Amino acid sequence: MPGDARRIAFTPKLITVLHEGYTPVDFRRDALAGLTVAIVALPLAMALAIASGASPDKGLVTAVVAGFLISLLGGSRVQIGGPTGAFVVVVFNVIAQHGLDGLVLATLMAGFILIGAGYAGLGNLVRFIPQPVITGFTAGIAVIIASSQVKDFLGLSMTQVPADFLPRWGAYFRALDSVEIGALAIGAGSLALIISLRKWAPRLPGFLIAVLAASAVVTLLHLPVETIGSRFPDLPTGLPAPALPDISLLKIQSLIPSAFTIAFLAGIEALLSAVVADGMIGSRHRSGQELVGQGVANLASALLGGLPATGAIARTATNIRAGGITPIAGMLHAVFLLLFMLFASRLMAYVPLAALAAILFMVAWGMSEHHRFIQLLRMPNGDRALLLLTFFLTVLVDLTVAIGVGVTLASLVFMMRMSRTVEIASDRQASSREDENEEIDQRVALPDGVEIFRIDGPIFFGVANELLDTLRRIGPVPQVIILRMRRVPLLDASGVATIGEIVARAAATGTQIILSGVQAQPMAMLERGALGVQSRRLIHSADLPEALRVAAAITVAPPAGRMRLH
């Protein structure tokens, strides 16, 4: 892109907002919105960290550090960043296999990947990932998050919970006789309270109210329910000092798949959240700068021992509904969370884990997008297969495998569908389909010995063989074959090779190939394949009338004359 356009594309939205003018009224709106989002994010950050296999302070560090930097450096006006449910599965697996040090290194690598992707202009690629794949792995993550909270919700006595889905549920069923009634009551009561508040008082911070109520009940009644304090007795206050993890080439190689998965999820969710925000406020985000901001935020979060972070759709929507209008709202949300960490950390110890499990059940339900999932099940077989395959691979195998297989299969399905849109027709009256701009009597029959093939659509490797098969079905070998390519917008290397093979076979039978109306991109590809206008192996014509005149001259010329036309 031109220099000025590139400079604007990689300018944080905060700078643009400040240049436009920022008033005390704007600050009051942003401050109120930031406080509202912080109240929502406080219990959520702790719950997501625990579900990921980390301590709750890791979630708060992520929300503070990454949340501040995503708003400071991002490309959206109202994006709120922090830990999200999308990372729970991959973070849990990385911690289980490589420890917290491995997670820090994977997050650092993901940060660099995101920065590189932003400056490489890959932010626009999110729109090419089909909805069935996104919905499939999002719903799969939701199922895994919900299943990971059953132990805390029921208060089961289990020394270790298996990481894999099916063994985990087997362990749950074997431990059902250890259900703690108090934990179940707190979890069910918190869940009922959150659902009721969403229905009857949606403006109230349901998560926080449920956590406060559950903590009060457990403390006052002295219920034997596990709390944050009992599981994590030594919670730190404030932000830790930056530190680098142990780095080795072997460790980097083993963490590359996880790093790319984290970067992929961070990029996808951040850009989807930014798109949703654009629709709500009538703005337009800068995708490249958003990825850069996400990358820097993940680097900083990792250096301070936090978790991966990205834009959070629900918290971003909450920010907008609360009146947030600039990135300063997101920065203030991080400041308020830091104040909570500094001055209310002791109170966090009283929060029952069953209440946090109830919060994560609601997060999982929101992530599942059940309405969209059901809607996609009504789509054609290819979309259903994409959806279900990605979903089951996410739940039963691995998120990285699910993403790779889903995107690959989606590409194959797309190419198959594209190949079906390409029409290759042989018709001696094909010229009658040409539009009125071609000056020729459309009803005049073609000269004897001339065949026309009209190609509508791109010629790529998915349809190259079909073009050859169509030409093989010709009866008597014609003297001239005209390939009308006016409606071919794209030609790839396989298409060039196919046309080259057609020309070679035609030369062996004494048939002349004429290409008519070739567009710019196909012509450039043909030039690279030595089949351009300078080639002596075939003839190019600007349009169909010219091609027909050349073909007529070839059919009436003696053999020697024909050779001069090659």
C-alpha positions in Angstrom: 0.0 0.0 0.0 1.2 3.6 -0.4 3.3 5.1 2.3 0.6 7.4 3.8 -2.0 4.6 3.8 0.4 2.2 5.4 1.2 4.7 8.1 -2.5 5.2 8.9 -3.1 1.5 8.8 -0.5 1.0 11.5 -1.4 3.9 13.7 -3.0 2.9 17.1 -6.6 4.1 17.3 -5.8 5.9 20.6 -3.6 8.4 18.6 -6.3 9.0 16.1 -8.8 9.6 18.9 -6.6 12.1 20.7 -6.0 14.0 17.5 -9.7 14.2 17.0 -10.1 15.8 20.4 -10.8 14.3 23.8 -13.0 16.1 26.3 -13.7 15.7 30.1 -17.2 14.4 29.1 -15.5 11.7 27.0 -13.3 10.8 30.0 -16.2 10.5 32.4 -18.0 8.1 29.9 -14.9 6.1 29.4 -14.2 5.9 33.2 -17.7 4.6 34.0 -17.4 2.1 31.2 -14.0 1.0 32.3 -15.2 0.5 35.9 -18.2 -1.5 34.7 -16.0 -3.8 32.5 -13.5 -4.3 35.4 -16.3 -5.5 37.6 -17.3 -8.0 35.0 -13.7 -9.0 34.2 -12.6 -9.5 37.8 -14.3 -12.9 38.6 -14.0 -14.0 34.9 -10.2 -13.5 34.8 -9.8 -15.6 38.0 -12.2 -18.3 36.8 -10.5 -18.6 33.4 -7.0 -18.9 35.0 -8.1 -21.6 37.3 -9.8 -23.5 34.4 -6.5 -23.2 32.5 -4.6 -24.9 35.2 -3.0 -21.7 36.6 -3.5 -19.7 39.8 -6.2 -16.9 39.7 -3.6 -14.1 40.0 -2.3 -15.2 36.5 -5.6 -14.3 35.0 -5.7 -10.9 36.8 -2.1 -10.1 35.6 -3.2 -10.9 32.1 -6.3 -8.8 32.3 -4.3 -5.8 33.7 -1.2 -5.9 31.5 -2.6 -7.2 28.2 -5.8 -5.4 28.7 -4.0 -2.1 29.0 -1.7 -2.6 26.0 -4.4 -4.0 23.7 -6.3 -0.7 24.2 -3.2 1.4 24.1 -1.7 0.0 20.9 -4.7 -1.7 19.2 -6.5 -0.8 16.0 -10.0 -0.7 17.5 -11.7 2.1 19.4 -13.5 0.0 22.0 -11.8 -3.4 22.1 -11.3 -4.9 25.6 -8.6 -7.5 25.9 -7.7 -10.1 28.4 -7.8 -13.9 29.0 -10.7 -15.6 27.2 -12.3 -19.1 27.1 -10.7 -19.8 23.7 -7.3 -20.3 25.3 -8.4 -22.6 28.2 -7.8 -25.8 26.3 -4.5 -25.0 24.8 -3.1 -23.3 27.9 -4.2 -26.3 30.1 -2.4 -28.7 27.7 0.8 -26.6 27.5 1.0 -26.2 31.3 0.3 -30.0 31.7 3.1 -30.9 29.3 5.7 -28.1 29.7 4.8 -26.3 32.9 4.2 -22.6 33.4 7.7 -21.8 32.0 6.7 -23.5 28.8 3.5 -21.5 28.6 5.4 -18.3 29.0 7.7 -19.2 26.2 4.8 -20.3 23.9 3.0 -17.0 24.6 6.2 -15.0 23.8 6.5 -16.9 20.5 2.8 -16.3 19.8 3.4 -12.5 20.4 6.1 -12.4 17.8 4.0 -14.3 15.4 1.1 -11.9 15.8 3.3 -8.9 15.3 4.7 -10.4 12.1 1.3 -11.3 10.9 0.1 -7.8 11.5 2.9 -6.2 9.5 2.6 -8.8 6.8 -1.0 -7.8 6.2 -2.6 -11.1 7.3 -5.3 -9.4 9.3 -7.7 -9.6 6.4 -7.3 -13.4 6.2 -9.8 -13.9 9.0 -12.6 -13.4 6.6 -11.5 -16.5 4.6 -11.9 -18.9 7.5 -15.4 -20.4 7.0 -18.1 -20.1 9.7 -18.5 -23.9 10.1 -14.8 -24.2 11.2 -15.0 -21.2 13.6 -18.3 -22.4 15.1 -17.1 -26.0 15.3 -13.9 -25.4 17.3 -15.6 -22.6 19.4 -18.4 -25.0 20.4 -15.8 -27.7 21.0 -13.9 -25.4 23.3 -17.1 -24.6 25.1 -17.8 -28.3 25.8 -14.3 -28.8 27.1 -14.5 -25.7 29.4 -17.9 -26.9 30.8 -16.6 -30.4 31.4 -13.5 -29.1 33.1 -15.7 -27.5 35.8 -17.7 -30.5 36.9 -15.3 -31.4 39.7 -15.5 -28.0 41.3 -19.2 -27.6 40.7 -20.1 -30.9 42.4 -17.2 -30.7 44.9 -15.9 -34.1 43.9 -13.1 -35.6 45.8 -10.5 -36.4 43.1 -6.8 -36.2 43.4 -6.3 -35.8 39.7 -8.5 -35.0 36.8 -7.5 -36.6 33.4 -6.8 -34.1 30.7 -8.5 -36.0 27.9 -12.3 -35.7 27.5 -13.5 -39.3 27.6 -11.2 -40.4 30.5 -12.2 -37.2 32.4 -15.8 -38.1 32.3 -15.0 -41.7 33.2 -13.3 -40.4 36.3 -16.2 -38.1 37.1 -18.6 -41.0 37.1 -16.4 -43.1 39.3 -16.3 -40.2 41.8 -20.0 -39.4 41.9 -20.3 -40.9 45.4 -18.1 -38.1 46.7 -20.4 -35.2 45.7 -20.3 -32.4 48.3 -23.8 -31.1 48.8 -22.6 -27.7 50.0 -20.5 -27.2 46.9 -23.4 -28.3 44.7 -25.8 -26.0 46.4 -23.4 -23.0 46.1 -22.7 -23.8 42.4 -26.4 -24.3 41.5 -27.4 -21.3 43.5 -24.8 -19.1 41.8 -25.9 -20.4 38.4 -29.5 -19.7 39.1 -28.7 -16.2 40.3 -26.7 -15.4 37.2 -29.4 -16.7 34.9 -32.1 -14.8 36.8 -30.1 -11.5 36.8 -29.5 -11.8 33.0 -33.2 -12.2 32.5 -34.6 -9.7 35.0 -31.8 -7.2 35.5 -29.4 -7.6 32.6 -27.6 -4.3 33.4 -26.4 -5.6 36.8 -23.0 -7.3 36.9 -24.4 -10.8 37.4 -21.0 -12.6 37.7 -19.8 -10.3 40.5 -23.1 -10.4 42.4 -23.1 -14.2 42.3 -19.5 -14.4 43.5 -20.1 -11.9 46.4 -23.3 -13.7 47.4 -21.7 -17.1 47.3 -18.7 -15.9 49.2 -20.9 -14.4 51.9 -23.0 -17.6 52.3 -19.9 -19.8 52.5 -18.2 -17.6 55.1 -21.2 -16.9 57.3 -22.5 -20.5 57.3 -18.9 -22.0 57.6 -19.7 -24.4 54.7 -17.0 -26.9 54.0 -16.6 -25.7 50.4 -13.3 -25.3 48.6 -12.3 -21.7 48.0 -9.6 -19.8 46.2 -7.8 -19.3 49.5 -7.9 -23.0 50.4 -6.6 -24.1 47.0 -4.2 -21.2 46.5 -3.1 -20.1 50.0 -0.2 -17.9 48.9 -1.7 -15.6 46.3 0.6 -12.6 45.5 -0.6 -9.1 45.4 0.2 -6.6 42.7 2.2 -7.2 39.5 5.3 -9.5 39.5 8.7 -8.4 38.1 9.4 -9.2 34.4 11.3 -12.4 33.9 12.4 -14.5 30.9 11.7 -18.2 30.8 14.4 -20.9 30.2 14.9 -20.9 26.5 16.5 -23.7 24.4 16.2 -24.7 20.8 14.6 -28.1 21.7 12.0 -26.4 23.9 11.2 -23.9 21.1 10.7 -26.7 18.6 8.4 -28.6 20.9 6.3 -25.4 21.6 6.0 -24.2 18.0 2.6 -25.9 17.4 1.2 -24.5 20.6 2.6 -21.0 19.8 0.9 -21.0 16.4 -2.3 -22.2 17.9 -2.2 -19.4 20.5 -1.5 -16.8 17.8 -4.2 -18.2 15.6 -6.8 -18.1 18.3 -5.7 -14.6 19.5 -5.8 -13.2 16.0 -9.2 -14.8 15.1 -11.0 -13.8 18.3 -9.5 -10.3 18.4 -10.5 -9.5 14.8 -13.9 -11.1 15.2 -14.4 -9.0 18.3 -13.3 -5.9 16.4 -15.7 -6.6 13.6 -18.6 -7.0 16.1 -17.6 -3.7 17.8 -17.5 -1.9 14.4 -21.0 -3.0 13.8 -22.1 -1.7 17.2 -20.5 1.8 17.0 -20.3 2.3 13.2 -16.5 2.5 13.1 -13.8 0.6 11.3 -10.9 -1.1 13.0 -7.4 -1.4 11.6 -6.7 -5.1 11.4 -3.0 -4.9 11.0 -2.5 -2.6 13.9 -4.9 -4.7 16.0 -2.7 -7.8 15.5 0.4 -5.8 16.3 -1.2 -4.6 19.5 -2.3 -8.1 20.4 1.3 -9.3 19.8 2.9 -6.7 22.0 0.3 -7.4 24.7 1.0 -11.1 24.7 4.8 -10.4 24.9 4.3 -8.2 28.0 1.8 -10.6 29.6 4.2 -13.5 29.1 7.2 -11.6 30.6 5.1 -10.9 33.7 4.0 -14.5 34.0 0.5 -14.0 32.6 -1.6 -16.0 30.2 -2.3 -15.5 26.5 -4.7 -12.7 25.8 -6.9 -11.5 23.0 -9.9 -9.3 22.4 -13.0 -10.5 24.3 -16.3 -10.1 22.5 -18.5 -10.1 25.6 -16.4 -7.6 27.5 -16.1 -5.4 24.4 -19.8 -5.4 24.0 -20.2 -4.6 27.7 -17.8 -1.7 27.3 -19.9 -0.3 24.4 -23.2 -0.7 26.2 -21.7 1.0 29.3 -20.8 4.1 27.2 -17.2 3.5 26.3 -16.2 5.4 23.2 -12.4 5.4 23.1 -9.4 3.1 23.9 -9.0 5.0 27.2 -12.0 3.0 28.5 -10.1 -0.2 28.1 -7.0 1.3 29.6 -9.0 2.4 32.7 -10.6 -1.1 33.0 -7.0 -2.4 33.4 -6.2 0.3 36.0 -9.3 -0.5 38.0 -8.4 -4.2 38.0 -4.9 -3.4 39.2 -6.5 -1.4 42.1 -8.6 -4.5 42.9 -5.5 -6.6 43.0 -3.7 -4.2 45.3 -6.4 -3.5 47.8 -8.9 -6.4 47.6 -6.7 -9.5 47.1 -7.4 -10.8 50.6 -11.1 -10.8 49.9 -10.5 -13.0 46.8 -9.5 -15.9 49.1 -13.2 -16.3 50.3 -14.5 -16.9 46.7 -15.8 -20.5 46.4 -14.6 -22.5 43.4 -18.1 -23.8 42.8 -19.3 -20.2 42.1 -16.4 -19.7 39.6 -17.5 -23.0 38.0 -21.0 -21.6 37.6 -19.5 -18.5 35.9 -17.6 -20.7 33.5 -20.7 -22.8 32.7 -22.2 -19.5 31.5 -19.1 -18.6 29.6 -19.2 -22.0 27.9 -22.9 -21.6 27.1 -22.2 -18.2 25.5 -19.2 -19.6 23.5 -21.2 -22.5 22.2 -23.3 -20.4 19.8 -25.9 -23.1 19.9 -28.3 -21.2 17.7 -25.7 -20.9 15.0 -24.6 -24.5 15.5 -28.1 -25.7 14.9 -28.5 -23.4 11.9 -25.3 -24.8 10.3 -26.6 -28.3 10.7 -29.3 -27.4 8.2 -26.7 -26.4 5.6 -25.4 -28.6 2.8 -23.4 -31.7 3.5 -20.0 -30.1 3.1 -20.8 -27.4 5.7 -22.2 -30.0 8.1 -19.2 -32.2 7.7 -16.8 -29.2 8.4 -18.8 -28.2 11.5 -19.0 -31.7 13.0 -15.5 -32.8 12.1 -14.0 -29.6 13.7 -16.2 -29.9 16.7 -15.4 -33.6 17.4 -11.7 -33.2 16.7 -11.6 -30.3 19.2 -13.4 -32.2 21.9 -11.8 -35.7 21.4 -8.4 -35.1 19.9 -6.7 -31.7 20.0 -7.4 -28.1 19.2 -4.4 -27.8 16.9 -5.4 -30.8 14.9 -9.0 -29.5 14.7 -7.9 -26.2 13.3 -5.5 -27.7 10.8 -7.9 -30.3 9.5 -10.8 -27.9 9.5 -9.1 -25.2 7.5 -7.6 -27.8 5.1 -10.9 -29.5 4.6 -12.6 -26.1 4.2 -10.2 -25.2 1.4 -10.8 -28.5 -0.4 -14.6 -28.1 -0.1 -14.3 -24.5 -1.4 -12.1 -25.6 -4.4 -14.6 -28.4 -5.2 -17.5 -26.0 -5.2 -15.5 -23.5 -7.3 -14.7 -26.2 -9.8 -18.5 -26.9 -10.2 -19.1 -23.2 -11.1 -16.6 -23.4 -14.0 -18.4 -24.1 -17.3 -16.6 -25.5 -20.3 -18.9 -25.7 -23.3 -18.4 -26.9 -26.8 -21.0 -25.5 -29.2 -20.9 -24.6 -32.8 -23.4 -21.9 -31.9 -21.4 -20.8 -28.9 -20.9 -17.4 -30.5 -24.6 -16.7 -30.0 -23.9 -16.3 -26.3 -21.5 -13.5 -26.8 -22.7 -10.1 -25.7 -23.7 -7.3 -28.1 -20.3 -5.6 -28.0 -18.9 -8.2 -30.3 -19.6 -7.1 -33.9 -20.6 -10.3 -35.6 -23.8 -11.9 -37.0 -24.5 -14.2 -34.0 -26.6 -16.6 -36.0 -24.0 -17.4 -38.7 -22.7 -21.0 -38.3 -19.1 -21.6 -37.7 -16.8 -22.5 -40.6 -16.3 -26.2 -41.2 -13.3 -27.5 -39.4 -13.6 -25.0 -36.5 -14.6 -25.8 -32.9 -15.3 -23.2 -30.2 -14.9 -23.9 -26.5 -16.3 -21.3 -24.1 -14.8 -21.3 -20.6 -16.6 -19.4 -17.8 -14.7 -19.2 -14.5 -11.2 -19.6 -13.2 -8.9 -22.3 -14.6 -7.1 -23.7 -11.6 -5.8 -27.2 -10.7 -9.3 -28.2 -9.6 -10.7 -27.9 -13.1 -7.6 -28.3 -15.3 -8.3 -32.0 -15.9 -11.9 -31.3 -16.8 -10.8 -29.0 -19.6 -8.6 -31.8 -21.0 -11.4 -34.3 -20.7 -13.7 -32.0 -22.6 -11.3 -31.6 -25.4 -10.7 -35.4 -25.6 -14.4 -35.9 -26.3 -14.2 -34.1 -29.7 -15.2 -36.3 -32.5 -13.4 -35.6 -35.8 -10.2 -33.7 -35.2 -10.9 -30.0 -36.2 -8.4 -27.8 -38.0 -8.9 -25.0 -35.5 -9.9 -24.9 -31.9 -10.9 -21.5 -30.4 -10.7 -21.3 -26.6 -12.8 -18.3 -25.6 -11.2 -17.0 -22.3 -12.9 -13.6 -22.0 -14.7 -14.9 -18.9 -11.6 -16.5 -17.3 -10.6 -14.1 -14.5 -7.8 -16.3 -13.1 -5.3 -18.9 -14.3 -2.9 -20.8 -12.1 0.2 -22.8 -12.8 -1.9 -26.0 -13.3 -4.1 -24.2 -15.8 -1.0 -23.0 -17.7 0.3 -26.5 -17.8 -3.0 -27.8 -19.1 -3.2 -25.3 -21.9 0.4 -26.2 -22.8 -0.6 -29.8 -23.0 -3.6 -28.9 -25.2 -1.4 -27.0 -27.5 1.1 -29.9 -27.7 -1.6 -32.4 -28.5 -3.2 -30.1 -31.0 0.2 -29.7 -32.8 0.6 -33.5 -33.0 -2.8 -33.7 -34.9 -2.2 -30.6 -37.0 -4.8 -28.5 -35.1 -4.3 -24.8 -34.5 -5.2 -23.4 -31.1 -6.5 -19.8 -30.9 -7.0 -18.1 -27.5 -9.6 -15.4 -27.6 -10.1 -12.4 -25.3 -7.5 -13.4 -22.6 -7.6 -11.1 -19.5 -4.6 -9.5 -17.8 -3.9 -12.0 -15.1 -4.3 -15.1 -17.3 -2.1 -13.4 -20.0 0.6 -12.7 -17.4 0.6 -16.4 -16.4 0.7 -17.5 -20.0 3.7 -15.3 -20.7 5.5 -16.9 -17.8 4.7 -20.3 -19.4 6.0 -19.3 -22.8 2.4 -19.3 -24.2 2.0 -15.5 -24.5 1.5 -13.4 -27.6 5.1 -14.0 -28.7 4.7 -17.7 -28.7 4.7 -19.5 -32.1 2.9 -22.5 -30.7 -0.6 -20.8 -30.6 -2.4 -17.7 -31.7 -3.9 -14.9 -29.5 -6.8 -12.8 -30.7 -8.3 -9.8 -29.0 -11.9 -11.0 -29.3 -14.1 -13.6 -30.9 -14.7 -11.8 -34.3 -10.9 -11.6 -34.8 -10.5 -15.2 -33.8 -13.2 -16.3 -36.3 -11.5 -14.3 -39.1 -8.2 -16.0 -38.4 -9.8 -19.4 -38.1 -11.6 -18.9 -41.5 -8.3 -17.9 -43.1 -6.6 -21.1 -41.7 -9.3 -23.4 -43.0 -9.1 -22.1 -46.5 -5.3 -21.8 -46.7 -3.2 -24.6 -48.1 -1.1 -26.6 -45.6 2.0 -24.4 -46.2 0.0 -21.3 -45.5 -1.3 -22.8 -42.3 2.2 -23.4 -41.1 3.0 -19.7 -41.6 0.2 -18.9 -39.2 1.8 -20.9 -36.4 
